[in-house]
Amino acid sequence: MKRIDVYRTQEGWIADHFVMSDATGWKPDQEVINLFGTHTLPTSFSAEAPEWEVVPALMKLNPEYKIVVNRYRFTLPRLLASADRRRDGG
């Protein structure tokens, strides 16, 4: 079984590719790492692209993967912006 976790950053949608290992559970997809040097790849979608557009397109392009939206993945810029809003009372 294969899975792509997608999440939005300020730059656009990012995809983390995983495979299920019987011994260790989910691990980075070695095939993707062999091709690109990492299991984390940018998608062609901008940050403004809505989830309802991104997920079906990725499903069509990657039928062997389950697509999972990770709404709780925080990047450093998002954490800093969140901290700024709390500090400013927002």
N, C-alpha and C positions, 0 to 999 in steps of 0.2 A: 504494500500500500504506500502511496506517495501523497504528500500534502504540501500545499503552498500557503504560507501565512502572509497575507498582504496587510499593509498598514500605510497610512498617509503621513507624509512629512511635509515640511514647507516647500521642498523641492518637487514633490510628486509622490506617487504610489510606489512602494518598495515591496519586493517579493522575496521571502525566505523559503528555500526549497528543502524539504525533509523527506526521509524514507523511514519506514518502520523496521526496526531491527528486533528480532525475537529476544535477543539477549539484553539490549539496553533501551528499548523503546524508540522514540523518535530521535533521529540523528540527522545531521546535515547530509544532503544528497551528494554522494561522491561523484556521480556522473556529471552533475552541474559544476562541482568544484573542479573536476578534470578539464572541463571545457572553458570555464571562465575564471578559475582561480579563487572562487568564493561561492558560497551557496546563497548569498544575498545579492539580488540584482534589482536595478531600477526597472520600472515598467515604462511604457510609452505614455502613461497617463499623468497629466498635470495634477497638482494638488487640488485644483478646482473641480476635477472630474468627480461626479457623484458615484457613490458605492454601487448603486443600481445599474450603472453603466460599466464599471470596472469589472465586477465579479462575473457577469455573463460572458464578457469578452475573454477574460482569462480562462473561463471554463471551456470555451470553444477552442482556444488556442492550445490548451493543456488538458485534453480529455482524460489522460491517465492520472491526473492529480485531483485531490479534493481541495477546493479553494476555501480557506478560512480567513475571515476578516478579523484582524486583531485590533480591536478598538482601544485596547489598554496598553499598547506598545508606546512608550514615551521616548522620544529622542531628546537630547540635551536642549535644543532650542525650545521645545515644547515645555520642558520642565522649568526652564528659566523664565519663559513667558508666564507660566502659571504662578511661579513664585513672585514675579513682579506684580501680577494682578492682586495676589493676596496682600502683598506689602502695601499696595496703593489703595486697598480697600475695595477692590473690584471683584 
